Amino acid sequence: MIRITPQKPPRMIALHSVVTLLCTLSFCFTMATAAEKPPTYEDHVLPVFREKCCSCHNADRKAGGLDLTSYQQMMAGGNSGDVIAGGDPDGSYLWQVMSHESEPTMPPDADRIPDAMLNVVKEWILGGIIERDGVKPVAQKASSSLALDSGALVKPTGPLVMPPRLSLEPRFSGLRPTTIRALDASPHGDLVAVGSSQQVLLFQPRTCECIGVLPFPEGECTNVRFSRSAKLLLAGGGVAAKSGRVVIWDVASAQRVMELGDEYDEVLAADISADQRLVALGGAAKVVRLLQTVDGSIESEITKHTDWITSVAFSPDSVLLATGDRAGNLFLWESFGARHWGDLKGQKAGVTAIDWRADGIVLATASEDGTIHLWEADTAKKIKSWPAHGGGATDVRWLSDGRLVSTGRDHKVKVWKSDGSLESELGTLSDIGTKVAITSGKPLAIAGDWSGQISVYDVTKPSKVGGMNSNPMPLSQQVILAEKAAAAAEKAVQDILLEQQKVTKVEANFVSQLSAANKSLGAAGSEQKSKIVELEATSVRVKAAGDQLGVTKIKAKKAQEIVVSLGDMIKQSSETPEKEVAGEILTAAKKTLADTNTSVGLAEQALQESQAIHAAALKEQQSVEKNLADLTSRVSQLNEQVEKAITHRKSIDEKHMAAVKKYQACEKNLKKWQDEIMFSQASISKSE
């Protein structure tokens, strides 16, 4: 991609101070390629330089600070540092631009150098950049394997890049968490890095679990940054007013691969270029240094800033570098050679964050004046800006779809549309927001604040899904807590077992009482049926006695009537024989009446006896009914008590199961921390 502006040469061409290193090489070069000896500078390479390059790169002009007229001057390099590395064409910037493998291509605005000439230069480099016959080859400098293809938009490829198992033993644990100053998420992996004192903590953002500790004995880790390939992790920091350093780890092995810089104050801002050739760092010295990963040497320095360097960021294609300071100065530079590209004017307070959009065309910045600005890199012009956070915006990051996430002094974490309009608020932090990072894939926003809390938000919902502990305890304390938790959980299981036994006994007692009550209820029911039959029988007897009494009374009444009638006949009769007959009949009738009256008395007595028996039977039946009702009520109460006892027992059973699971979890957690201590001790022994 080549960008051209009216004021500047194309962006991809204006990269290095050796812009005119090779003019046009048309020299028909047939020397040394077929020779057995490797080419030398004096016999084979210098003639090419004199013919095509020394008109610009000589002792008088020294374009880009480079003089190619002598071997010593060439080896001294130019303003950008060394241009040649013995034995390593790919690590030689001279070869990169000559062969068109890197921007800017040389000669500028011209065809590629013929292969025959390139082969001579390449053979000379491979042969050890020999000065002349009889001189030994120059030893190859220690080379780093970090460098990637220059100028390419690096994107993560292959499987997710994750570290191996690491020790969880913290190198520092305070009484409370410290302010989150360093936070970044891998562009290709379920991995978040958090810097703190003497360590970098690694987390899985979706579980919020700490999976490893990377030691940073250099001091306070003030910033962390994953490379765009996701294979490297950079951490910068140090000891305030004393020392500053940048460390690079290989993520897949979790091994330190490089230590860069030797500052006299802590590194406040650092980044690694996408091609992994350069590291930019800055701090209180107000100087941005660009260091070469090949050997740690200073490639160039930027001294234009007037205040502490607070943010640096390479473009995704490694071509440009954006730098910002505490006074609000914001500049763009060419990465190689640090040539000034443009001033980004408009922020009225300190620059707190810089982040490039994935295409490298636009960068976003956050400022202490509370605004977020978008800038077009090629023209160094502001596209738009808007007030984002009252009191100050502290960080801003691009989402892959062109939206942005930011945080600031208003404690808010916000999502912005590409036009600067507010889309949503993810949440409110417990203190001033300091840092924000975005995970790859389904995006999560990780936000840190002044109090040391780290919150994880789902950008799509939006909602808070968890938090990370930035101040983990030492493993020995974790074990002590786990032991106490396991002991408490075990005691809880025992207590619940005792309660379970009591409840089971109560349940069994109620069930036994219910069984006896049901048995009594059955017997009472049978007795009630018997009493009902008996009562019915006495009722029949009472009725029969009543009927008999009625009949007897009728007979007595008739006998009385006969006696009265005969008495009247006797009184009216004048004949003696008739009176005698009537008298005999009257005597017989009176006897019958007396017998009948006796029968009535007996019938009345029988009725009374029957009524008494019936009353007694009725009373007994009522007593049986009352007993049956009482037993029915008792059975109902016992049923309720049994149901309650069963429910209680089930609840205790559930509590017991939960307590057992908790105990098992505590035991598992205890074993985990015990295993972590053993692993940590083994790791230390292995490292020693």
HELIX and SHEET records of a PDB file:
HELIX    1   1 TYR A   41  VAL A   45  3                                   5    
HELIX    2   2 LEU A   46  LYS A   52  1                                   7    
HELIX    3   3 ALA A   63  GLY A   65  5                                   3    
HELIX    4   4 TYR A   71  ALA A   76  1                                   6    
HELIX    5   5 TYR A   93  MET A   98  1                                   6    
HELIX    6   6 ASP A  115  LEU A  126  1                                  12    
HELIX    7   7 LEU A  475  GLN A  572  1                                  98    
HELIX    8   8 THR A  576  SER A  687  1                                 112    
SHEET    1   A 6 ALA A 182  ALA A 185  0                                        
SHEET    2   A 6 VAL A 192  GLN A 204 -1                                        
SHEET    3   A 6 GLU A 209  PHE A 226 -1                                        
SHEET    4   A 6 LEU A 232  VAL A 239 -1                                        
SHEET    5   A 6 SER A 243  ASP A 250 -1                                        
SHEET    6   A 6 GLN A 255  GLU A 263 -1                                        
SHEET    1   B 4 VAL A 267  ILE A 272  0                                        
SHEET    2   B 4 LEU A 278  GLY A 283 -1                                        
SHEET    3   B 4 VAL A 288  GLN A 292 -1                                        
SHEET    4   B 4 ILE A 298  ILE A 302 -1                                        
SHEET    1   C 4 ILE A 309  PHE A 314  0                                        
SHEET    2   C 4 LEU A 320  ASP A 325 -1                                        
SHEET    3   C 4 LEU A 330  GLU A 334 -1                                        
SHEET    4   C 4 HIS A 340  ASP A 343 -1                                        
SHEET    1   D 4 VAL A 351  TRP A 356  0                                        
SHEET    2   D 4 VAL A 362  SER A 367 -1                                        
SHEET    3   D 4 THR A 371  GLU A 376 -1                                        
SHEET    4   D 4 LYS A 381  PRO A 387 -1                                        
SHEET    1   E 4 ALA A 393  TRP A 398  0                                        
SHEET    2   E 4 LEU A 404  GLY A 408 -1                                        
SHEET    3   E 4 LYS A 412  TRP A 416 -1                                        
SHEET    4   E 4 LEU A 422  THR A 428 -1                                        
SHEET    1   F 4 GLY A 433  ILE A 438  0                                        
SHEET    2   F 4 LEU A 444  ASP A 449 -1                                        
SHEET    3   F 4 ILE A 454  ASP A 458 -1                                        
SHEET    4   F 4 SER A 463  MET A 468 -1                                        
END                                                                             
